[in-house]
Amino acid sequence: MQLDKNKTYDKILLIKHCLIYKHRLEREQSMSRKRQEIHQEALRTLILETAKKIVVEEGLNGLSIRKITTQMDYSPGIIYHYFKDKNAIVDALVFEGYMSIVKGISSVEPPEPANPELHIRHVMKRYVEIALEQRAIYRLFLLSDSPEILKHTTVLQKGISGTSLSMGLLTEQLRQGMATGIFKVGDPELTAQVLWSAVYGLVMKLIIESDVPSEQQEALINTQLDILLSGLSIK
C-alpha cells in the first residue's frame, strides 16, 4: 500500500513539474514573439524614417530601395520583407502623414455647449499646425500628382466626405451648423471642400515663405478663418 502511495505521489509530482515547465516554456515563447514583434516594428519604422529623410532631401524621384538599404546598411531583402516595392513605401509614408492629420484634428474636443463654428476654427487651426510641423514632407506629397499619392490626398471629388475621415469630420460640422441655423444653408460637402482648399492655399504659402515670423503666421491664420467663417455665418 505504501508503495502505491509513493508511486501516486511521484506521478503527481511529475505532472506538477511538467505543468510548471510547460507554463515557463509558453511564457518564454510568448516573450520571444513579443520581442520579435517589437524588433520588426522598429525595423519597419526605421525603413520609413530613412525613406522620409531621402524624400525630403532629394524628392520622390530620388527615392529608391538601394538608397534606403545603403543608408541603413542592410541588404535589400530586408526591405522586401516589409514592403513590396518603392510604391508601397511611398504609400505607407503618405498614409502615415494623413493619419497624423486625422489623429490631430480628431483630438480637438468639441466645445461645450456645442458650437460648430468654434469647433471648425479649432480643427482648422490644428490642421495648419500639423502641416507646418512637417512642412517638407507635406509640401512634397500635397503637390504630387502621383495616382498612388492622390488616393490619399484628393479632396475635391464628389462624395469625398464618405471616404476621407478628415473631410467627413469637416462636412459633418458644417452640416450641423446649417441644421441649427448658425451657417447659411448649402451643400455641406462642397462648402467643406472650398473651406479646406482656401486654408490649404495659405498653408502652402507659409511653407514656401518659411521665414514668416510666428506672430505674423498666427495673424494670417486667424484673419483667414475670420473671413471664411463670417462668410458662412448667418449673423
N, C-alpha and C positions, 0 to 999 in steps of 0.2 A: 504493500500500500504506500509506504514512504517513497519507494522508487517511482511509482506512478505520479505521486505529488511532485517529486523533483523534476520528472520529465515534463509535466504540465507547466511548472514554473519556468523551466528552461525555454519552452515554446513561447510562453507569454513574453519572456524577456527578449527572445529573438525577434518576435513580432514588433515589440516596442522599439528595439534598435533599428529594425528595418523601416519602421514608420518615421523615426527621427531622421534617418539617413535620407529617405525619400523626400521629406519636407525640406531638409537642408539642400538637397540637390535641386529641387524645384525652385527654391528661393535663389540659389546661385544662378540657375539658368535664367530666371526672371530678371535678376540684376544684370546679367550679361546682355540680355536682349535690350534692356533699358539703356545700358552703356553704348551698345551698338547703335540704337536709335538716336541717341544724343550725338554720337560721333557723325552719323550720316546727316543729321540735320545741320550740324556745324559745318560739315564739308559743303553741303548744298548752299548754305548761306555764304560761305567763302567764295564759291564759284560766282554767285550773283553779285557779291560786293566787288569782286575783281572785274567782272563784266561791266558793272556800272562805272567803275573807275576808267576803264578803257573807252566806254561810250562818251563819258564827259570830256575826256581829253582828246579823243580822235573822231568822235561822231559814230553814228550807227554803221557807216561803211567801213570804219576802222576795226570793227569787232570781228573776231574770228576765234574758233576753237583753239587754234595754235597759239594765239596771243594769250588767251586765258591760261592755258596749260604752262606756257613759258613763264608767265608772271607768278603762277602758283608753284612752279617746279614740280608738276605732276604729269603723268602720262595722259594722253588723250582718252584712253579707255575709261578713266575715272569720270570724265565729263559725260561720256555717253551712257554711263551707268545711271545718271540723274536726268539728262536731257537728250532728247532725240537728235537735235541739231541746233544750229545757231538761232534759228527762228523760235525754237522752244525757249531758249534763254531770254530772248528779247520779249517774248510773250509773258514770261514769268516776271521780268522786270517791270513791264507796263502794268501787269495785274497787281504787283506789289505796290506800285505807286498809286494806282487807282484805289486800292483798298485802304491805303493810308489816308487818302482824302475822305473816303466814305466813313472810315472809323472816326476821323477827326470831326466831321460835321455831324455825325450821328451822336457824338458825345455831348453836343451842345444841348443843355437842358432847356426844355420849353419853359417860358416864363409863366409865373402864376400871378394873377389869373391868366388864362390863355390869351395870347396876343400874337397872331400870325405875323404882323408887320415887324414887331420886335424880334421874333424868332428868326425870320428871314434875314434881318440885319445881322444878327449874331452868327448865323450859319454862313452867310456870305463873307463876313469878316474872318471867320475861322478858315474858310476855303482859301482866301487870299494869303493868310499867314502860312498855311501849309505849302502853298505853291511857292512862296518866296523862300521858305526854309530849304527847299530842294530845287532851287531855280534852274540849275544847269540841266538836270535830267528832265525836269518838267518842260523846259523850252524845247529840248530835242524831241520829246515824244509828242507834245501837243502840236508841234508844227510839222509833224511827219504825215505823209500821205500813204504810208505803207498799209496795205489791207490788214496785215496782222496787228498793227497798232490801232488802226481806225476802229476795229471791232470793239476796242475798249474805250476809245476817246470820243467817238462820234456822239453828238448831242442834238443834231438838227433834223434827224429823221422823224417822220410822223410815228407816234406810238412809242417813242424812246422812254417815256416815263414808266412804261411797263417792263422794260428790260434793264434800265440803268437805275441802280439804287440811289445815286445822288440826285438824278433828275426826278426820280419818283418822289423823293423827300421834298424837293423844292415845289414840284407840281401840287403835291398834297397840301402844303402850307398855303399856296395861292388859292387852291380850291376852297379851303376853309375860310380864308379871308373874304372871298367872293360870296360864299354862302351866308356869312354873318354880317354882310354889309360894310365891311372895312375897305375892301377893294372894289373897283369897278368890275362889273360882270364882263367876262370874256372867256376865251379858251385858256384854261389854266396851263396846259402843256405848252402852247405857243408862247404864252407870257413867260413861262419858266425858261424857255429856250432863248428868248430875246434878252431876258434879265441876265442869264448866265453868260451869254455872248458879250454883253456890254462889260461885265466885270472881267471877263477873260481878256478883253482888249486892254484894260487898264493894267492887269497883271503882267501881260506881255511887255508893255511899255516900261513898267517898273523893273522887270527882269533885264531888259535891254539897257535901260538907263540905270545901271546898278549903283551909281553914286548919289542917287537922290537921298537926302537925309531922312531919318526915320520920322521926324516931326512932319515933314512935307508929305511923306508917304501916307501917314495917318490922316492928314488933312484931305488929301486927294481921295482916299478910300471913303471917308465919311461923307465928303461932299457928293461923290458919285452916288452913294447909297441914298442920300437925302433926295437927290434929284430923281432917281429911279423910283423910289418908294412913294414920293409925293405925287408922281405921275400916275401911280396905281391907286392911290388913296382917294376915297370919295370926299374926305374932309376938304 
